[in-house]
Amino acid sequence: MSIPETEAGLKARGYSYDNTGQCRYCKRTIEWWITPRGKKMPVSVTIEKNSQQTRKAHFDDCTGYERK
């Protein structure tokens, strides 16, 4: 399931920002968001050339987590 790519889009869909942390697997800085169902979700933030921030679920691009 994809999530909105912008902070405003996430908030409009009922997500709320929790805090910033570090992924225990790949050590990248990530944001933690609370889903509309109350679950914590790690989010990767990418800064584009035009300084726009794009967000996606960190599960999609974590390089340190070994999927089984």
PQR file with spaces between the fields and no chain letter, atoms N, CA, C, O and H, PARSE charges and radii, in Angstrom:
ATOM       1  N    MET     1       0.842   -1.182    0.000 -0.4000 1.5000
ATOM       2  CA   MET     1       0.000    0.000    0.000 -0.0000 2.0000
ATOM       3  C    MET     1       0.883    1.240    0.000  0.5500 1.7000
ATOM       4  O    MET     1       1.795    1.361    0.818 -0.5500 1.4000
ATOM       5  N    SER     2       0.616    2.136   -0.897 -0.4000 1.5000
ATOM       6  CA   SER     2       1.420    3.356   -0.976 -0.0000 2.0000
ATOM       7  C    SER     2       0.839    4.414   -0.039  0.5500 1.7000
ATOM       8  O    SER     2      -0.345    4.398    0.297 -0.5500 1.4000
ATOM       9  H    SER     2      -0.124    2.037   -1.562  0.4000 1.0000
ATOM      10  N    ILE     3       1.700    5.317    0.361 -0.4000 1.5000
ATOM      11  CA   ILE     3       1.290    6.416    1.227 -0.0000 2.0000
ATOM      12  C    ILE     3       1.462    7.719    0.460  0.5500 1.7000
ATOM      13  O    ILE     3       2.201    7.756   -0.524 -0.5500 1.4000
ATOM      14  H    ILE     3       2.662    5.330    0.088  0.4000 1.0000
ATOM      15  N    PRO     4       0.798    8.787    0.886 -0.5600 1.5000
ATOM      16  CA   PRO     4       1.007   10.080    0.230  0.2800 2.0000
ATOM      17  C    PRO     4       2.476   10.492    0.303  0.5500 1.7000
ATOM      18  O    PRO     4       3.151   10.206    1.292 -0.5500 1.4000
ATOM      19  N    GLU     5       2.965   11.152   -0.721 -0.4000 1.5000
ATOM      20  CA   GLU     5       4.385   11.501   -0.804 -0.0000 2.0000
ATOM      21  C    GLU     5       4.749   12.813   -0.121  0.5500 1.7000
ATOM      22  O    GLU     5       5.931   13.142   -0.024 -0.5500 1.4000
ATOM      23  H    GLU     5       2.417   11.384   -1.525  0.4000 1.0000
ATOM      24  N    THR     6       3.776   13.559    0.347 -0.4000 1.5000
ATOM      25  CA   THR     6       4.074   14.844    0.988 -0.0000 2.0000
ATOM      26  C    THR     6       3.576   14.852    2.435  0.5500 1.7000
ATOM      27  O    THR     6       2.685   14.085    2.804 -0.5500 1.4000
ATOM      28  H    THR     6       2.815   13.292    0.268  0.4000 1.0000
ATOM      29  N    GLU     7       4.158   15.719    3.234 -0.4000 1.5000
ATOM      30  CA   GLU     7       3.718   15.863    4.621 -0.0000 2.0000
ATOM      31  C    GLU     7       2.251   16.279    4.679  0.5500 1.7000
ATOM      32  O    GLU     7       1.480   15.753    5.482 -0.5500 1.4000
ATOM      33  H    GLU     7       4.881   16.342    2.935  0.4000 1.0000
ATOM      34  N    ALA     8       1.874   17.224    3.826 -0.4000 1.5000
ATOM      35  CA   ALA     8       0.483   17.686    3.803 -0.0000 2.0000
ATOM      36  C    ALA     8      -0.462   16.553    3.404  0.5500 1.7000
ATOM      37  O    ALA     8      -1.561   16.434    3.946 -0.5500 1.4000
ATOM      38  H    ALA     8       2.500   17.651    3.174  0.4000 1.0000
ATOM      39  N    GLY     9      -0.029   15.722    2.452 -0.4000 1.5000
ATOM      40  CA   GLY     9      -0.841   14.595    2.019 -0.0000 2.0000
ATOM      41  C    GLY     9      -1.033   13.565    3.122  0.5500 1.7000
ATOM      42  O    GLY     9      -2.123   13.021    3.294 -0.5500 1.4000
ATOM      43  H    GLY     9       0.864   15.819    2.011  0.4000 1.0000
ATOM      44  N    LEU    10       0.040   13.302    3.868 -0.4000 1.5000
ATOM      45  CA   LEU    10      -0.065   12.367    4.989 -0.0000 2.0000
ATOM      46  C    LEU    10      -1.054   12.891    6.034  0.5500 1.7000
ATOM      47  O    LEU    10      -1.920   12.152    6.503 -0.5500 1.4000
ATOM      48  H    LEU    10       0.926   13.744    3.728  0.4000 1.0000
ATOM      49  N    LYS    11      -0.920   14.161    6.392 -0.4000 1.5000
ATOM      50  CA   LYS    11      -1.809   14.740    7.395 -0.0000 2.0000
ATOM      51  C    LYS    11      -3.257   14.755    6.919  0.5500 1.7000
ATOM      52  O    LYS    11      -4.175   14.523    7.705 -0.5500 1.4000
ATOM      53  H    LYS    11      -0.217   14.761    6.011  0.4000 1.0000
ATOM      54  N    ALA    12      -3.462   15.029    5.628 -0.4000 1.5000
ATOM      55  CA   ALA    12      -4.816   15.047    5.076 -0.0000 2.0000
ATOM      56  C    ALA    12      -5.474   13.670    5.123  0.5500 1.7000
ATOM      57  O    ALA    12      -6.697   13.567    5.223 -0.5500 1.4000
ATOM      58  H    ALA    12      -2.716   15.218    4.989  0.4000 1.0000
ATOM      59  N    ARG    13      -4.666   12.612    5.051 -0.4000 1.5000
ATOM      60  CA   ARG    13      -5.203   11.246    5.096 -0.0000 2.0000
ATOM      61  C    ARG    13      -5.278   10.683    6.513  0.5500 1.7000
ATOM      62  O    ARG    13      -5.601    9.508    6.687 -0.5500 1.4000
ATOM      63  H    ARG    13      -3.672   12.696    4.970  0.4000 1.0000
ATOM      64  N    GLY    14      -4.987   11.500    7.534 -0.4000 1.5000
ATOM      65  CA   GLY    14      -5.158   11.067    8.907 -0.0000 2.0000
ATOM      66  C    GLY    14      -3.910   10.570    9.605  0.5500 1.7000
ATOM      67  O    GLY    14      -3.998   10.068   10.725 -0.5500 1.4000
ATOM      68  H    GLY    14      -4.725   12.454    7.393  0.4000 1.0000
ATOM      69  N    TYR    15      -2.739   10.695    8.972 -0.4000 1.5000
ATOM      70  CA   TYR    15      -1.477   10.325    9.617 -0.0000 2.0000
ATOM      71  C    TYR    15      -1.027   11.489   10.496  0.5500 1.7000
ATOM      72  O    TYR    15      -1.326   12.645   10.198 -0.5500 1.4000
ATOM      73  H    TYR    15      -2.667   11.102    8.062  0.4000 1.0000
ATOM      74  N    SER    16      -0.310   11.186   11.576 -0.4000 1.5000
ATOM      75  CA   SER    16       0.232   12.260   12.405 -0.0000 2.0000
ATOM      76  C    SER    16       1.715   11.999   12.657  0.5500 1.7000
ATOM      77  O    SER    16       2.131   10.867   12.901 -0.5500 1.4000
ATOM      78  H    SER    16      -0.067   10.246   11.818  0.4000 1.0000
ATOM      79  N    TYR    17       2.497   13.069   12.593 -0.4000 1.5000
ATOM      80  CA   TYR    17       3.943   12.983   12.802 -0.0000 2.0000
ATOM      81  C    TYR    17       4.213   12.692   14.268  0.5500 1.7000
ATOM      82  O    TYR    17       3.596   13.294   15.146 -0.5500 1.4000
ATOM      83  H    TYR    17       2.159   13.989   12.394  0.4000 1.0000
ATOM      84  N    ASP    18       5.144   11.761   14.543 -0.4000 1.5000
ATOM      85  CA   ASP    18       5.505   11.423   15.917 -0.0000 2.0000
ATOM      86  C    ASP    18       6.882   11.978   16.272  0.5500 1.7000
ATOM      87  O    ASP    18       7.001   12.810   17.172 -0.5500 1.4000
ATOM      88  H    ASP    18       5.646   11.271   13.830  0.4000 1.0000
ATOM      89  N    ASN    19       7.935   11.521   15.565 -0.4000 1.5000
ATOM      90  CA   ASN    19       9.287   12.011   15.835 -0.0000 2.0000
ATOM      91  C    ASN    19      10.240   11.544   14.752  0.5500 1.7000
ATOM      92  O    ASN    19       9.846   10.845   13.818 -0.5500 1.4000
ATOM      93  H    ASN    19       7.839   10.846   14.834  0.4000 1.0000
ATOM      94  N    THR    20      11.504   11.941   14.886 -0.4000 1.5000
ATOM      95  CA   THR    20      12.556   11.520   13.970 -0.0000 2.0000
ATOM      96  C    THR    20      13.465   10.560   14.720  0.5500 1.7000
ATOM      97  O    THR    20      13.731   10.745   15.907 -0.5500 1.4000
ATOM      98  H    THR    20      11.824   12.509   15.644  0.4000 1.0000
ATOM      99  N    GLY    21      13.943    9.531   14.021 -0.4000 1.5000
ATOM     100  CA   GLY    21      14.823    8.551   14.642 -0.0000 2.0000
ATOM     101  C    GLY    21      15.818    8.004   13.640  0.5500 1.7000
ATOM     102  O    GLY    21      16.034    8.579   12.574 -0.5500 1.4000
ATOM     103  H    GLY    21      13.728    9.381   13.056  0.4000 1.0000
ATOM     104  N    GLN    22      16.416    6.888   13.999 -0.4000 1.5000
ATOM     105  CA   GLN    22      17.409    6.248   13.143 -0.0000 2.0000
ATOM     106  C    GLN    22      17.008    4.778   12.967  0.5500 1.7000
ATOM     107  O    GLN    22      16.669    4.105   13.941 -0.5500 1.4000
ATOM     108  H    GLN    22      16.241    6.420   14.865  0.4000 1.0000
ATOM     109  N    CYS    23      17.045    4.291   11.742 -0.4000 1.5000
ATOM     110  CA   CYS    23      16.726    2.895   11.459 -0.0000 2.0000
ATOM     111  C    CYS    23      17.784    2.000   12.101  0.5500 1.7000
ATOM     112  O    CYS    23      18.980    2.242   11.939 -0.5500 1.4000
ATOM     113  H    CYS    23      17.320    4.837   10.951  0.4000 1.0000
ATOM     114  N    ARG    24      17.361    0.990   12.815 -0.4000 1.5000
ATOM     115  CA   ARG    24      18.330    0.105   13.489 -0.0000 2.0000
ATOM     116  C    ARG    24      19.064   -0.809   12.511  0.5500 1.7000
ATOM     117  O    ARG    24      20.092   -1.387   12.863 -0.5500 1.4000
ATOM     118  H    ARG    24      16.390    0.794   12.947  0.4000 1.0000
ATOM     119  N    TYR    25      18.553   -0.947   11.292 -0.4000 1.5000
ATOM     120  CA   TYR    25      19.169   -1.830   10.305 -0.0000 2.0000
ATOM     121  C    TYR    25      20.132   -1.109    9.368  0.5500 1.7000
ATOM     122  O    TYR    25      21.263   -1.555    9.179 -0.5500 1.4000
ATOM     123  H    TYR    25      17.718   -0.477   11.006  0.4000 1.0000
ATOM     124  N    CYS    26      19.691    0.002    8.779 -0.4000 1.5000
ATOM     125  CA   CYS    26      20.531    0.692    7.795 -0.0000 2.0000
ATOM     126  C    CYS    26      21.133    1.992    8.331  0.5500 1.7000
ATOM     127  O    CYS    26      21.972    2.605    7.671 -0.5500 1.4000
ATOM     128  H    CYS    26      18.771    0.365    8.932  0.4000 1.0000
ATOM     129  N    LYS    27      20.712    2.410    9.513 -0.4000 1.5000
ATOM     130  CA   LYS    27      21.240    3.602   10.202 -0.0000 2.0000
ATOM     131  C    LYS    27      20.842    4.930    9.563  0.5500 1.7000
ATOM     132  O    LYS    27      21.364    5.974    9.953 -0.5500 1.4000
ATOM     133  H    LYS    27      20.030    1.912   10.049  0.4000 1.0000
ATOM     134  N    ARG    28      19.929    4.915    8.588 -0.4000 1.5000
ATOM     135  CA   ARG    28      19.449    6.165    7.995 -0.0000 2.0000
ATOM     136  C    ARG    28      18.515    6.892    8.946  0.5500 1.7000
ATOM     137  O    ARG    28      17.852    6.272    9.777 -0.5500 1.4000
ATOM     138  H    ARG    28      19.505    4.067    8.271  0.4000 1.0000
ATOM     139  N    THR    29      18.469    8.203    8.820 -0.4000 1.5000
ATOM     140  CA   THR    29      17.507    8.990    9.576 -0.0000 2.0000
ATOM     141  C    THR    29      16.133    8.782    8.956  0.5500 1.7000
ATOM     142  O    THR    29      15.968    8.861    7.739 -0.5500 1.4000
ATOM     143  H    THR    29      19.008    8.707    8.145  0.4000 1.0000
ATOM     144  N    ILE    30      15.152    8.516    9.806 -0.4000 1.5000
ATOM     145  CA   ILE    30      13.781    8.293    9.349 -0.0000 2.0000
ATOM     146  C    ILE    30      12.824    9.103   10.206  0.5500 1.7000
ATOM     147  O    ILE    30      13.165    9.525   11.312 -0.5500 1.4000
ATOM     148  H    ILE    30      15.286    8.452   10.795  0.4000 1.0000
ATOM     149  N    GLU    31      11.631    9.315    9.687 -0.4000 1.5000
ATOM     150  CA   GLU    31      10.559    9.927   10.461 -0.0000 2.0000
ATOM     151  C    GLU    31       9.611    8.820   10.903  0.5500 1.7000
ATOM     152  O    GLU    31       9.399    7.840   10.188 -0.5500 1.4000
ATOM     153  H    GLU    31      11.354    8.973    8.789  0.4000 1.0000
ATOM     154  N    TRP    32       9.049    8.993   12.086 -0.4000 1.5000
ATOM     155  CA   TRP    32       8.021    8.074   12.563 -0.0000 2.0000
ATOM     156  C    TRP    32       6.673    8.789   12.485  0.5500 1.7000
ATOM     157  O    TRP    32       6.512    9.899   12.993 -0.5500 1.4000
ATOM     158  H    TRP    32       9.220    9.788   12.666  0.4000 1.0000
ATOM     159  N    TRP    33       5.718    8.136   11.844 -0.4000 1.5000
ATOM     160  CA   TRP    33       4.365    8.650   11.709 -0.0000 2.0000
ATOM     161  C    TRP    33       3.402    7.655   12.333  0.5500 1.7000
ATOM     162  O    TRP    33       3.675    6.455   12.360 -0.5500 1.4000
ATOM     163  H    TRP    33       5.849    7.234   11.431  0.4000 1.0000
ATOM     164  N    ILE    34       2.291    8.143   12.829 -0.4000 1.5000
ATOM     165  CA   ILE    34       1.228    7.306   13.363 -0.0000 2.0000
ATOM     166  C    ILE    34       0.155    7.206   12.281  0.5500 1.7000
ATOM     167  O    ILE    34      -0.346    8.217   11.791 -0.5500 1.4000
ATOM     168  H    ILE    34       2.070    9.118   12.807  0.4000 1.0000
ATOM     169  N    THR    35      -0.187    5.972   11.917 -0.4000 1.5000
ATOM     170  CA   THR    35      -1.190    5.750   10.876 -0.0000 2.0000
ATOM     171  C    THR    35      -2.583    6.073   11.412  0.5500 1.7000
ATOM     172  O    THR    35      -2.764    6.209   12.622 -0.5500 1.4000
ATOM     173  H    THR    35       0.221    5.150   12.315  0.4000 1.0000
ATOM     174  N    PRO    36      -3.566    6.195   10.523 -0.5600 1.5000
ATOM     175  CA   PRO    36      -4.936    6.437   10.986  0.2800 2.0000
ATOM     176  C    PRO    36      -5.450    5.329   11.918  0.5500 1.7000
ATOM     177  O    PRO    36      -6.378    5.557   12.694 -0.5500 1.4000
ATOM     178  N    ARG    37      -4.854    4.141   11.847 -0.4000 1.5000
ATOM     179  CA   ARG    37      -5.263    3.035   12.731 -0.0000 2.0000
ATOM     180  C    ARG    37      -4.428    2.963   14.007  0.5500 1.7000
ATOM     181  O    ARG    37      -4.572    2.020   14.786 -0.5500 1.4000
ATOM     182  H    ARG    37      -4.100    3.956   11.217  0.4000 1.0000
ATOM     183  N    GLY    38      -3.554    3.954   14.231 -0.4000 1.5000
ATOM     184  CA   GLY    38      -2.804    4.031   15.469 -0.0000 2.0000
ATOM     185  C    GLY    38      -1.489    3.266   15.506  0.5500 1.7000
ATOM     186  O    GLY    38      -0.903    3.121   16.578 -0.5500 1.4000
ATOM     187  H    GLY    38      -3.438    4.719   13.599  0.4000 1.0000
ATOM     188  N    LYS    39      -1.013    2.779   14.383 -0.4000 1.5000
ATOM     189  CA   LYS    39       0.248    2.037   14.317 -0.0000 2.0000
ATOM     190  C    LYS    39       1.389    2.993   13.977  0.5500 1.7000
ATOM     191  O    LYS    39       1.192    3.951   13.229 -0.5500 1.4000
ATOM     192  H    LYS    39      -1.489    2.897   13.511  0.4000 1.0000
ATOM     193  N    LYS    40       2.585    2.738   14.523 -0.4000 1.5000
ATOM     194  CA   LYS    40       3.767    3.534   14.173 -0.0000 2.0000
ATOM     195  C    LYS    40       4.326    3.026   12.850  0.5500 1.7000
ATOM     196  O    LYS    40       4.416    1.819   12.628 -0.5500 1.4000
ATOM     197  H    LYS    40       2.745    1.960   15.131  0.4000 1.0000
ATOM     198  N    MET    41       4.700    3.954   11.974 -0.4000 1.5000
ATOM     199  CA   MET    41       5.203    3.608   10.648 -0.0000 2.0000
ATOM     200  C    MET    41       6.467    4.412   10.363  0.5500 1.7000
ATOM     201  O    MET    41       6.446    5.639   10.457 -0.5500 1.4000
ATOM     202  H    MET    41       4.627    4.935   12.154  0.4000 1.0000
ATOM     203  N    PRO    42       7.586    3.732   10.009 -0.5600 1.5000
ATOM     204  CA   PRO    42       8.799    4.459    9.638  0.2800 2.0000
ATOM     205  C    PRO    42       8.684    4.986    8.207  0.5500 1.7000
ATOM     206  O    PRO    42       8.197    4.293    7.314 -0.5500 1.4000
ATOM     207  N    VAL    43       9.137    6.211    8.010 -0.4000 1.5000
ATOM     208  CA   VAL    43       9.028    6.864    6.704 -0.0000 2.0000
ATOM     209  C    VAL    43      10.387    7.436    6.302  0.5500 1.7000
ATOM     210  O    VAL    43      11.043    8.116    7.091 -0.5500 1.4000
ATOM     211  H    VAL    43       9.533    6.774    8.736  0.4000 1.0000
ATOM     212  N    SER    44      10.799    7.154    5.066 -0.4000 1.5000
ATOM     213  CA   SER    44      12.020    7.732    4.498 -0.0000 2.0000
ATOM     214  C    SER    44      11.683    9.061    3.845  0.5500 1.7000
ATOM     215  O    SER    44      10.637    9.206    3.213 -0.5500 1.4000
ATOM     216  H    SER    44      10.266    6.602    4.425  0.4000 1.0000
ATOM     217  N    VAL    45      12.573   10.027    3.999 -0.4000 1.5000
ATOM     218  CA   VAL    45      12.394   11.335    3.382 -0.0000 2.0000
ATOM     219  C    VAL    45      13.530   11.545    2.392  0.5500 1.7000
ATOM     220  O    VAL    45      14.704   11.418    2.741 -0.5500 1.4000
ATOM     221  H    VAL    45      13.423    9.909    4.512  0.4000 1.0000
ATOM     222  N    THR    46      13.170   11.867    1.159 -0.4000 1.5000
ATOM     223  CA   THR    46      14.144   12.162    0.113 -0.0000 2.0000
ATOM     224  C    THR    46      13.959   13.610   -0.296  0.5500 1.7000
ATOM     225  O    THR    46      12.832   14.059   -0.506 -0.5500 1.4000
ATOM     226  H    THR    46      12.216   11.970    0.875  0.4000 1.0000
ATOM     227  N    ILE    47      15.052   14.341   -0.411 -0.4000 1.5000
ATOM     228  CA   ILE    47      14.983   15.737   -0.849 -0.0000 2.0000
ATOM     229  C    ILE    47      15.336   15.784   -2.323  0.5500 1.7000
ATOM     230  O    ILE    47      16.430   15.394   -2.731 -0.5500 1.4000
ATOM     231  H    ILE    47      15.968   13.976   -0.241  0.4000 1.0000
ATOM     232  N    GLU    48      14.398   16.264   -3.105 -0.4000 1.5000
ATOM     233  CA   GLU    48      14.568   16.354   -4.557 -0.0000 2.0000
ATOM     234  C    GLU    48      15.414   17.574   -4.920  0.5500 1.7000
ATOM     235  O    GLU    48      15.720   18.403   -4.063 -0.5500 1.4000
ATOM     236  H    GLU    48      13.509   16.581   -2.774  0.4000 1.0000
ATOM     237  N    LYS    49      15.787   17.674   -6.192 -0.4000 1.5000
ATOM     238  CA   LYS    49      16.627   18.783   -6.666 -0.0000 2.0000
ATOM     239  C    LYS    49      16.003   20.147   -6.413  0.5500 1.7000
ATOM     240  O    LYS    49      16.720   21.120   -6.182 -0.5500 1.4000
ATOM     241  H    LYS    49      15.539   17.001   -6.888  0.4000 1.0000
ATOM     242  N    ASN    50      14.686   20.230   -6.453 -0.4000 1.5000
ATOM     243  CA   ASN    50      14.003   21.512   -6.246 -0.0000 2.0000
ATOM     244  C    ASN    50      13.681   21.755   -4.776  0.5500 1.7000
ATOM     245  O    ASN    50      12.820   22.572   -4.451 -0.5500 1.4000
ATOM     246  H    ASN    50      14.104   19.439   -6.641  0.4000 1.0000
ATOM     247  N    SER    51      14.375   21.044   -3.885 -0.4000 1.5000
ATOM     248  CA   SER    51      14.224   21.152   -2.432 -0.0000 2.0000
ATOM     249  C    SER    51      12.888   20.630   -1.910  0.5500 1.7000
ATOM     250  O    SER    51      12.559   20.815   -0.738 -0.5500 1.4000
ATOM     251  H    SER    51      15.075   20.380   -4.149  0.4000 1.0000
ATOM     252  N    GLN    52      12.122   19.980   -2.781 -0.4000 1.5000
ATOM     253  CA   GLN    52      10.865   19.381   -2.347 -0.0000 2.0000
ATOM     254  C    GLN    52      11.152   18.041   -1.665  0.5500 1.7000
ATOM     255  O    GLN    52      11.986   17.268   -2.136 -0.5500 1.4000
ATOM     256  H    GLN    52      12.390   19.830   -3.732  0.4000 1.0000
ATOM     257  N    GLN    53      10.474   17.777   -0.579 -0.4000 1.5000
ATOM     258  CA   GLN    53      10.656   16.526    0.138 -0.0000 2.0000
ATOM     259  C    GLN    53       9.624   15.497   -0.310  0.5500 1.7000
ATOM     260  O    GLN    53       8.433   15.793   -0.397 -0.5500 1.4000
ATOM     261  H    GLN    53       9.797   18.405   -0.196  0.4000 1.0000
ATOM     262  N    THR    54      10.097   14.287   -0.592 -0.4000 1.5000
ATOM     263  CA   THR    54       9.228   13.181   -0.961 -0.0000 2.0000
ATOM     264  C    THR    54       9.333   12.117    0.116  0.5500 1.7000
ATOM     265  O    THR    54      10.428   11.799    0.580 -0.5500 1.4000
ATOM     266  H    THR    54      11.065   14.047   -0.520  0.4000 1.0000
ATOM     267  N    ARG    55       8.200   11.570    0.511 -0.4000 1.5000
ATOM     268  CA   ARG    55       8.183   10.559    1.560 -0.0000 2.0000
ATOM     269  C    ARG    55       7.656    9.233    1.020  0.5500 1.7000
ATOM     270  O    ARG    55       6.807    9.194    0.129 -0.5500 1.4000
ATOM     271  H    ARG    55       7.311   11.828    0.134  0.4000 1.0000
ATOM     272  N    LYS    56       8.195    8.131    1.596 -0.4000 1.5000
ATOM     273  CA   LYS    56       7.653    6.805    1.298 -0.0000 2.0000
ATOM     274  C    LYS    56       7.940    5.898    2.481  0.5500 1.7000
ATOM     275  O    LYS    56       8.808    6.185    3.306 -0.5500 1.4000
ATOM     276  H    LYS    56       8.884    8.163    2.320  0.4000 1.0000
ATOM     277  N    ALA    57       7.209    4.815    2.553 -0.4000 1.5000
ATOM     278  CA   ALA    57       7.392    3.870    3.650 -0.0000 2.0000
ATOM     279  C    ALA    57       8.842    3.380    3.649  0.5500 1.7000
ATOM     280  O    ALA    57       9.351    2.964    2.608 -0.5500 1.4000
ATOM     281  H    ALA    57       6.504    4.582    1.883  0.4000 1.0000
ATOM     282  N    HIS    58       9.499    3.426    4.788 -0.4000 1.5000
ATOM     283  CA   HIS    58      10.903    3.039    4.874 -0.0000 2.0000
ATOM     284  C    HIS    58      11.100    1.552    4.550  0.5500 1.7000
ATOM     285  O    HIS    58      12.186    1.156    4.128 -0.5500 1.4000
ATOM     286  H    HIS    58       9.086    3.764    5.633  0.4000 1.0000
ATOM     287  N    PHE    59      10.079    0.739    4.740 -0.4000 1.5000
ATOM     288  CA   PHE    59      10.173   -0.679    4.405 -0.0000 2.0000
ATOM     289  C    PHE    59      10.528   -0.878    2.926  0.5500 1.7000
ATOM     290  O    PHE    59      11.148   -1.876    2.560 -0.5500 1.4000
ATOM     291  H    PHE    59       9.196    1.061    5.084  0.4000 1.0000
ATOM     292  N    ASP    60      10.130    0.077    2.086 -0.4000 1.5000
ATOM     293  CA   ASP    60      10.375   -0.034    0.639 -0.0000 2.0000
ATOM     294  C    ASP    60      11.826    0.205    0.227  0.5500 1.7000
ATOM     295  O    ASP    60      12.250   -0.262   -0.830 -0.5500 1.4000
ATOM     296  H    ASP    60       9.627    0.888    2.383  0.4000 1.0000
ATOM     297  N    ASP    61      12.604    0.936    1.059 -0.4000 1.5000
ATOM     298  CA   ASP    61      13.969    1.259    0.625 -0.0000 2.0000
ATOM     299  C    ASP    61      15.049    1.018    1.675  0.5500 1.7000
ATOM     300  O    ASP    61      16.178    1.476    1.504 -0.5500 1.4000
ATOM     301  H    ASP    61      12.259    1.315    1.917  0.4000 1.0000
ATOM     302  N    CYS    62      14.731    0.316    2.746 -0.4000 1.5000
ATOM     303  CA   CYS    62      15.732    0.012    3.764 -0.0000 2.0000
ATOM     304  C    CYS    62      16.763   -0.973    3.177  0.5500 1.7000
ATOM     305  O    CYS    62      16.404   -2.043    2.687 -0.5500 1.4000
ATOM     306  H    CYS    62      13.813   -0.057    2.885  0.4000 1.0000
ATOM     307  N    THR    63      18.021   -0.598    3.237 -0.4000 1.5000
ATOM     308  CA   THR    63      19.074   -1.445    2.656 -0.0000 2.0000
ATOM     309  C    THR    63      19.673   -2.409    3.658  0.5500 1.7000
ATOM     310  O    THR    63      20.453   -3.281    3.275 -0.5500 1.4000
ATOM     311  H    THR    63      18.313    0.272    3.635  0.4000 1.0000
ATOM     312  N    GLY    64      19.336   -2.279    4.921 -0.4000 1.5000
ATOM     313  CA   GLY    64      19.941   -3.116    5.950 -0.0000 2.0000
ATOM     314  C    GLY    64      19.070   -4.242    6.438  0.5500 1.7000
ATOM     315  O    GLY    64      19.566   -5.168    7.081 -0.5500 1.4000
ATOM     316  H    GLY    64      18.703   -1.571    5.232  0.4000 1.0000
ATOM     317  N    TYR    65      17.772   -4.190    6.149 -0.4000 1.5000
ATOM     318  CA   TYR    65      16.843   -5.205    6.637 -0.0000 2.0000
ATOM     319  C    TYR    65      16.776   -6.364    5.668  0.5500 1.7000
ATOM     320  O    TYR    65      16.514   -6.169    4.481 -0.5500 1.4000
ATOM     321  H    TYR    65      17.369   -3.438    5.627  0.4000 1.0000
ATOM     322  N    GLU    66      17.005   -7.549    6.152 -0.4000 1.5000
ATOM     323  CA   GLU    66      16.968   -8.737    5.279 -0.0000 2.0000
ATOM     324  C    GLU    66      15.553   -9.306    5.278  0.5500 1.7000
ATOM     325  O    GLU    66      15.069   -9.813    6.290 -0.5500 1.4000
ATOM     326  H    GLU    66      17.217   -7.707    7.116  0.4000 1.0000
ATOM     327  N    ARG    67      14.906   -9.211    4.130 -0.4000 1.5000
ATOM     328  CA   ARG    67      13.540   -9.747    3.982 -0.0000 2.0000
ATOM     329  C    ARG    67      13.592  -11.242    3.753  0.5500 1.7000
ATOM     330  O    ARG    67      14.435  -11.744    3.009 -0.5500 1.4000
ATOM     331  H    ARG    67      15.299   -8.799    3.308  0.4000 1.0000
ATOM     332  N    LYS    68      12.697  -11.935    4.390 -0.4000 1.5000
ATOM     333  CA   LYS    68      12.666  -13.409    4.260 -0.0000 2.0000
ATOM     334  C    LYS    68      11.577  -13.863    3.353  0.5500 1.7000
ATOM     335  O    LYS    68      11.414  -15.063    3.136 -0.5500 1.4000
ATOM     336  H    LYS    68      12.012  -11.527    4.994  0.4000 1.0000
